[in-house]
Amino acid sequence: MQTTFTPDQLKDPAVARSNEILRTCVHCGFCTATCPTYQVLGDELDSPRGRIYLIKDMLENERKPDEKTVKHIDRCLSCLACMTTCPSGVHYMHLVDHAREYINEHYDRPLMDRLLRWTLARILPYPTRFRAALGLAKLGRPFKGLMPDARLRAMLEMAPKDIPPPSRNDRPQVFPAQGERKGRVALMTGCAQRALNTDINDATIRILRRHGIEVVVAKGAGCCGALTHHMGKTDESHGSAAANIRAWTKEIEGDGLDAIVINTSGCGTTVKDYGHMFRNDPLAGDAARVSALAKDISEVLEQIGIEGEAEPLRVAYHAACSLQHGQQIKDTPKKLLKKAGFKVVEPRDSHLCCGSAGTYNLMQPEISGELKARKVETLHETKPDLISAGNIGCMMQIGSATGVPVVHTVELLDWATGGPKPRALSTSD
């Protein structure tokens, strides 16, 4: 794609990076075949290729974003299926991130939109606040029909039936390896996950310790910054990321780390991109080290070489977009589950998003709801005993529309290697 940015514009590192990405695009349209919003809406402007044209025009002309441009960019899930499909290697993620930052700086959103975004940014990254908000949402759910905005109704519907109490394992501490120590890792405990499902981190700690890995929860580490990053709130997202970089760097330079383990794939995609996010920052070197050490829990367990003996349950594996497209981890979780003794099946169109996508199911509930219905239908077609996923957002999204238990992959692997039966399976018996 030809671009016409001026030399002065290209002095801005973000513009220079977007220019590189735009010039890579050859207009082939392969991305439209795997774009969930294009599949639902059928509008070229709701495809990656269409959004690329909108972003190019906006950035090149330094144009104040208009309602049309913002609408179509807001509809993007950032599922990154387009990046998996693209034969030219267009790094759409960095381009749409820049567009969102530009919109956040130059577009005056309607009041309700601003309030919703402000509320989400002030609640979701903070587990204590989020847990309190979930409690209020449970109380307000019977009155959701009175809500004037579909997004407000979606927020009330988000609250799970049971909100787990805070876990002591989320606090800064060191969990020693059982037996001979074979490695040392930091566990990213996350933010929303700590309020929604404490079993995931508990299972991660157990299975690593049983296999000789010392696990540290670093003091000062918290939200990865993804939620605010995808809203274009760069200062806030970089603030969260910088805190993590400093906390983990202290551990790296202290007793050392073999990996930074992440069991929420959306967070993993962001942490692995810290090197890019901070490339022009004094923290660039430390950010690059952190990104290089960041591993999804499935990558670490594959490297350890776990052995298990599971009940021969039929597991429908849901591939989270942030894992299969963002991190390009496609087969590892399935191989681990099969090796542990589970019968693994995969739904058709497994490359398409379930519609969760961070805060997308709250900000775009109609499109998200359509994608959820499609995903649940394809999962049910496999006639599973349970559904496995590697991302809390996907688990909540799918779990809200199916009677089939939805369990994190690491919980199943922990169970198969000597841990307790996952609570979601125990309550479904």
C-alpha positions in Angstrom: 0.0 0.0 0.0 1.4 3.4 -1.0 1.6 6.0 1.8 2.3 9.7 1.8 3.4 10.6 5.3 5.7 13.6 5.5 9.2 13.5 6.9 8.0 15.5 9.9 5.2 13.0 10.6 7.6 10.1 10.3 9.7 11.5 13.2 7.0 10.2 15.5 7.9 6.6 16.2 4.3 5.5 16.3 3.6 7.0 12.9 6.8 5.5 11.5 5.7 2.1 12.8 2.2 2.5 11.3 3.8 3.5 8.0 5.8 0.3 7.9 2.7 -1.8 8.6 0.6 0.0 6.0 3.2 -0.4 3.3 3.2 -4.1 3.9 -0.5 -4.5 3.0 -1.2 -5.6 -0.6 -5.0 -5.2 -0.5 -5.5 -9.0 -1.1 -8.5 -9.3 1.2 -7.6 -12.7 2.6 -8.2 -11.2 6.1 -11.9 -10.8 5.4 -12.4 -14.5 5.3 -11.4 -14.9 8.9 -12.6 -11.6 10.4 -15.5 -12.3 12.9 -17.1 -8.9 12.6 -17.0 -9.1 8.8 -18.6 -12.5 9.0 -21.4 -11.1 11.2 -21.9 -7.7 9.6 -20.8 -8.2 6.0 -19.5 -4.6 5.8 -16.1 -4.0 4.2 -15.3 -1.3 6.7 -15.8 -3.9 9.5 -13.0 -6.0 8.0 -9.2 -5.5 8.6 -8.7 -4.3 5.1 -11.5 -1.7 5.5 -10.2 -0.5 8.8 -6.7 -0.2 7.4 -8.0 2.3 4.8 -9.8 4.3 7.5 -6.7 4.3 9.7 -4.4 5.3 6.9 -6.7 8.2 5.9 -7.0 9.4 9.5 -3.3 9.2 10.3 -1.9 10.6 7.0 -4.2 13.6 7.0 -3.9 14.1 10.8 -7.7 14.2 10.7 -9.9 14.5 13.7 -11.6 11.1 13.9 -15.3 11.2 12.8 -18.1 9.0 14.1 -18.0 6.6 11.2 -14.3 5.9 11.6 -14.5 5.4 15.3 -17.6 3.1 15.0 -15.8 0.7 12.7 -12.5 0.7 14.7 -14.4 0.2 17.9 -16.1 -2.8 16.4 -12.7 -4.5 16.0 -12.2 -7.4 18.5 -8.4 -7.4 18.2 -8.8 -11.1 17.9 -5.8 -11.0 15.4 -7.2 -13.8 13.2 -6.2 -11.5 10.3 -2.6 -11.7 11.3 -2.7 -15.5 11.2 -4.3 -15.3 7.8 -2.3 -12.5 6.2 0.2 -13.8 3.6 2.1 -10.5 3.7 2.8 -10.3 7.4 0.8 -7.2 8.1 1.1 -6.5 11.9 -2.4 -5.3 12.3 -2.2 -5.3 16.1 0.3 -2.5 16.3 -1.6 -0.5 13.7 -5.0 -0.7 15.4 -3.4 0.0 18.8 -2.0 3.2 17.4 -5.4 4.1 15.9 -7.1 3.6 19.2 -4.5 5.8 21.0 -5.0 8.5 18.3 -8.8 8.3 18.7 -8.5 8.5 22.5 -6.5 11.7 22.1 -8.5 13.4 19.4 -12.1 12.3 19.5 -14.8 13.6 21.8 -16.9 10.5 22.7 -20.6 10.8 23.8 -21.0 11.3 27.5 -22.3 7.8 28.2 -19.5 6.2 26.2 -16.9 8.2 28.2 -18.5 7.3 31.5 -18.6 3.6 30.6 -15.0 3.5 29.5 -13.9 5.5 32.6 -15.8 3.1 34.9 -14.3 0.0 33.2 -10.8 1.4 33.4 -11.3 2.2 37.1 -12.8 -1.2 38.1 -11.7 -4.2 36.0 -7.9 -3.9 36.6 -8.3 -3.8 40.4 -9.5 -7.1 41.9 -10.9 -5.7 45.1 -12.9 -3.0 43.2 -14.0 -5.6 40.6 -15.2 -8.1 43.3 -17.3 -5.3 44.9 -18.7 -4.3 41.5 -19.6 -7.9 40.8 -21.5 -8.1 44.1 -23.5 -5.0 43.2 -24.1 -6.3 39.7 -25.7 -9.5 41.2 -28.0 -7.3 43.2 -28.9 -5.2 40.2 -29.4 -8.1 37.7 -33.2 -8.5 38.4 -33.6 -4.9 37.2 -31.5 -5.2 34.0 -34.6 -4.7 31.9 -34.9 -1.2 33.2 -31.5 -0.3 32.0 -31.7 2.2 29.0 -28.4 1.1 27.5 -27.5 -2.4 26.2 -24.0 -2.0 27.5 -25.3 -1.4 31.1 -27.5 -4.6 30.8 -24.4 -6.5 29.6 -22.5 -5.4 32.7 -25.2 -6.6 35.0 -25.3 -10.0 33.1 -21.6 -10.4 33.5 -21.7 -11.2 37.2 -21.3 -14.9 37.9 -23.6 -16.8 40.2 -20.9 -17.3 42.8 -18.1 -14.9 43.5 -15.1 -16.6 45.0 -13.4 -15.1 48.1 -10.0 -13.6 47.7 -7.2 -16.2 47.5 -4.2 -16.0 49.8 -2.1 -17.3 46.9 -2.4 -14.0 45.0 -0.3 -12.1 47.6 3.4 -11.5 47.1 5.3 -14.6 48.3 7.4 -17.6 47.3 6.0 -21.1 46.9 9.0 -23.5 47.2 9.3 -26.4 44.8 8.4 -29.9 46.0 11.5 -32.1 46.0 14.5 -31.0 44.0 14.2 -27.5 42.6 14.5 -27.6 38.8 13.6 -24.0 38.0 12.2 -20.7 39.3 9.4 -18.7 37.7 7.2 -15.7 38.4 3.5 -16.2 38.2 1.4 -13.3 36.8 -1.7 -13.5 38.9 -3.7 -11.1 36.8 -6.5 -8.8 37.8 -10.0 -9.7 36.6 -9.2 -13.4 37.0 -8.4 -12.9 40.7 -12.0 -11.8 41.2 -13.7 -14.2 38.8 -11.9 -17.5 39.3 -9.2 -18.0 42.0 -8.9 -21.8 41.1 -6.8 -21.0 38.0 -3.9 -19.5 39.8 -4.1 -22.1 42.6 -3.9 -25.0 40.0 -1.0 -23.3 38.3 1.0 -23.0 41.5 0.2 -26.6 42.5 1.2 -28.2 39.2 4.4 -26.2 38.9 5.5 -27.0 42.5 4.8 -30.7 42.0 7.2 -30.7 39.1 10.0 -29.0 40.9 9.4 -25.4 40.0 9.6 -22.6 42.6 6.9 -20.1 42.0 7.2 -16.4 43.1 4.4 -13.9 43.1 6.4 -10.7 42.7 5.7 -7.7 44.9 4.4 -4.8 42.8 3.2 -6.8 39.9 -0.5 -6.5 38.9 -2.6 -5.8 35.8 -0.8 -6.3 32.5 -2.4 -3.1 31.1 -4.3 -4.8 28.3 -7.7 -3.5 29.2 -6.7 0.1 29.1 -4.3 -0.5 26.2 -7.1 -1.6 24.0 -9.1 1.5 24.9 -6.2 3.7 23.7 -5.4 4.9 27.2 -1.7 4.6 26.7 -0.6 6.4 29.9 -2.6 4.1 32.1 -1.7 0.9 30.3 2.0 1.8 30.3 1.8 2.7 33.9 0.5 -0.8 34.7 3.1 -2.4 32.4 6.0 -0.5 33.9 5.1 -1.6 37.4 5.2 -5.2 36.2 8.5 -4.7 34.4 10.1 -3.2 37.5 8.7 -6.0 39.8 9.9 -8.8 37.5 13.2 -7.2 36.7 13.9 -7.1 40.5 13.3 -10.9 40.6 15.4 -11.5 37.5 18.3 -9.6 39.0 17.8 -11.2 42.4 17.4 -15.0 42.6 16.7 -15.2 38.8 13.8 -16.3 36.7 13.5 -19.1 34.1 10.2 -17.8 32.9 7.3 -15.4 33.7 4.3 -17.7 33.6 0.9 -16.3 32.4 -2.3 -18.3 32.5 -4.6 -15.7 30.9 -3.7 -15.6 27.3 -4.9 -12.1 26.7 -2.4 -10.9 29.3 0.3 -13.1 27.7 -0.1 -11.4 24.3 0.3 -8.0 25.9 3.3 -8.9 28.1 5.1 -10.5 25.1 4.6 -7.1 23.4 6.2 -5.1 26.2 9.4 -4.9 24.3 7.6 -3.1 21.5 5.5 -0.9 23.8 8.6 0.4 25.6 11.0 0.4 22.6 11.6 4.2 23.0 11.5 4.3 26.8 14.2 4.1 29.4 12.7 0.8 30.4 13.3 -0.6 26.9 16.0 -3.1 27.9 14.2 -4.4 30.9 10.9 -4.6 28.9 12.6 -6.7 26.2 14.0 -9.1 28.9 10.5 -9.5 30.4 8.9 -10.1 27.0 11.5 -12.7 26.2 10.8 -14.6 29.5 7.0 -14.4 29.2 5.5 -17.8 28.6 2.0 -19.2 28.5 1.5 -21.9 31.1 1.1 -24.5 28.3 4.5 -23.6 27.0 6.1 -24.2 30.4 4.3 -27.4 31.0 5.3 -28.7 27.6 9.0 -27.9 28.4 8.7 -29.6 31.7 7.2 -32.7 30.1 4.3 -33.6 32.4 2.8 -37.0 32.7 -0.7 -37.7 33.8 -3.6 -40.2 33.9 -7.0 -38.5 33.4 -10.5 -39.8 33.3 -11.3 -40.4 29.6 -13.6 -37.4 29.3 -14.5 -35.8 26.0 -13.0 -32.3 26.1 -14.0 -29.7 23.6 -10.9 -27.4 23.3 -11.8 -23.7 22.7 -8.8 -21.9 21.2 -8.6 -18.4 22.7 -7.8 -15.9 20.0 -5.1 -14.3 22.1 -3.4 -17.7 22.3 -3.8 -19.1 18.8 -3.5 -15.8 16.9 -1.8 -13.4 19.4 0.8 -15.8 20.6 0.7 -18.3 17.8 0.2 -21.2 20.3 -2.1 -23.6 18.5 -1.4 -27.3 19.2 0.5 -27.3 22.6 -2.6 -27.2 24.9 -4.3 -29.9 22.9 -1.2 -32.1 22.9 -0.9 -31.7 26.7 -4.6 -32.6 27.3 -4.3 -35.7 25.0 -1.1 -36.8 26.7 -2.8 -36.5 30.1 -5.5 -38.9 28.9 -8.4 -36.7 27.8 -10.2 -37.2 24.5 -9.8 -33.9 22.8 -12.2 -32.6 20.1 -12.2 -29.2 18.4 -15.2 -27.3 17.0 -15.5 -26.2 13.4 -14.5 -22.6 12.7 -12.2 -22.8 15.8 -10.3 -19.8 14.4 -13.3 -17.5 15.0 -13.6 -15.4 18.2 -16.2 -16.2 20.9 -16.9 -12.5 21.3 -15.4 -11.9 24.7 -12.2 -9.9 23.7 -11.5 -8.1 26.9 -14.2 -5.5 27.4 -15.7 -6.1 23.9 -18.6 -8.1 25.3 -19.5 -5.1 27.5 -18.9 -2.3 24.9 -20.3 -4.2 21.8 -22.9 -6.6 23.4 -25.0 -7.2 20.2 -22.0 -8.3 18.0 -20.5 -10.1 21.0 -23.8 -11.9 21.6 -24.0 -13.1 18.0 -20.4 -14.5 18.1 -21.1 -16.2 21.4 -24.1 -17.9 20.1 -22.2 -19.2 17.0 -19.3 -20.4 19.2 -21.5 -22.2 21.7 -23.4 -23.9 18.8 -20.2 -25.3 17.3 -18.9 -26.4 20.7 -22.2 -28.2 21.4 -21.9 -30.0 18.1 -18.9 -31.9 19.4 -21.1 -33.4 22.3 -18.4 -32.7 24.9 -18.4 -33.7 28.6 -16.7 -30.4 29.3 -15.1 -27.4 27.5 -11.5 -26.3 28.1 -10.0 -22.9 27.4 -6.9 -20.9 28.4 -8.4 -17.5 29.0 -10.8 -16.3 31.7 -12.7 -14.0 29.4 -13.5 -16.8 27.0 -14.5 -19.0 29.9 -16.9 -16.4 31.3 -18.3 -15.7 27.8 -19.0 -19.3 26.8 -20.0 -20.3 30.4 -22.8 -17.8 30.3 -24.5 -19.6 27.4 -23.9 -23.3 28.0 -24.8 -25.9 30.6 -21.5 -27.7 29.8 -18.8 -27.1 32.5 -16.1 -24.8 31.3 -12.7 -25.4 32.8 -9.2 -23.8 32.4 -6.8 -26.1 30.7 -4.3 -25.9 33.6 -7.0 -27.0 36.0 -7.5 -30.2 34.0 -3.8 -30.8 33.7 -3.4 -30.3 37.4 -6.1 -32.8 38.1 -4.6 -35.3 35.8 -1.2 -35.1 37.5 -2.4 -35.4 41.1 -4.3 -32.3 41.9 -7.9 -32.0 43.0 -10.9 -32.3 40.7 -11.8 -28.9 39.3 -14.6 -27.3 41.2 -16.6 -26.7 38.0 -16.7 -30.4 37.4 -17.5 -31.2 41.1 -20.5 -28.9 41.1 -21.8 -30.3 37.9 -21.9 -33.9 39.1 
